[in-house]
Amino acid sequence: YGLTSQLKRASASIASNIAEGFGRSSTKVNKHFWIIADGSCYEVKNQLIIAKDLQFITKLEYKVLLHKANSTYKLLYGLLRPHNV
């Protein structure tokens, strides 16, 4: 499936796009990169579901990783909320 590489890529994309958003000078461009990071966060959550369903990870591992993904999403939402996204 290539699930491991997809999960690594999506996870790295979240952090990279948040950083790139902070590195830009306009709010519109900041928001663009943060929206991409938001999409990658959803991608990670979906890949965790697939990993659990295929029994690549246990239900407990899924629960722990999903909690971390949700915490990341909440932090990202905090960046996006002031911009009405």
N, C-alpha and C positions, 0 to 999 in steps of 0.2 A: 504493500500500500504506500510506502514512503511516508507513513504517518509521522514517524519521528522527525524526519527532516522538515515536514510541513509545520509541525508543532514548534520546532526550534525557530524556523523562519518567521512564523506569525508572532511568536513571543518577542523576538528581536525587533520586529517591525513596530511593535507597540512602543518600546523604549526609544527606538530611533526616531519615530515620527513625533513623539512628544518633545524630544530634544530639538529636532529640526524646527518644530513649531515655535519653541522658545527662541530659537536663533534668528527668526524672521522679524522684520521691523513693523509689519502691518497686522492689525487684528484680523483682517480677512484672511491673510495667508497663514497666520497662527492657527486659526480655526480650521482651515483646510487640512493641515497636517494632523491636527487633533482628531478630526473626523476620520481620517485614514486609520489612526491608532485605534479609534473606537471600533471600526470594522474588523481590525485584526484581533481585538479582544473577543469579539463574537466568534471569530474564526477559531481561536484557541478553545473557547468553551465548547464549540461544536466538535472539535477534534478530541477533546476529553471524553465527550459522550461516545464517540466512535471507539476510542481506546477502551473504554469500560465495556461497551457492548461486545467488542471482539475479545474481551478478557485479556487485554494486554496490561491492564492495571486492575487492581482490586477495587471493590466498592469503597473501601476506606481511603485508598489512595485518590480515587476520584473525588470523594467528598473533600479531602484536604486541598487538592489542587483546584477544585471548583471554588472553594472558599477564597483561595488566593487570587483566582481570576476575577471573582466578584469584587474583592477588595480593590484590585487594580482598576476595575471598571468604575467603582465609586469615586476613586481619586480622579480619574479621567473625566467623569461627569462633572466634578467640581471645577475643572478647567472650562468645560463647554457651557455649563449652565449660565454664567454671566453673559454669554454671547447669544442666548436664546436659541440654542441648537437642540 
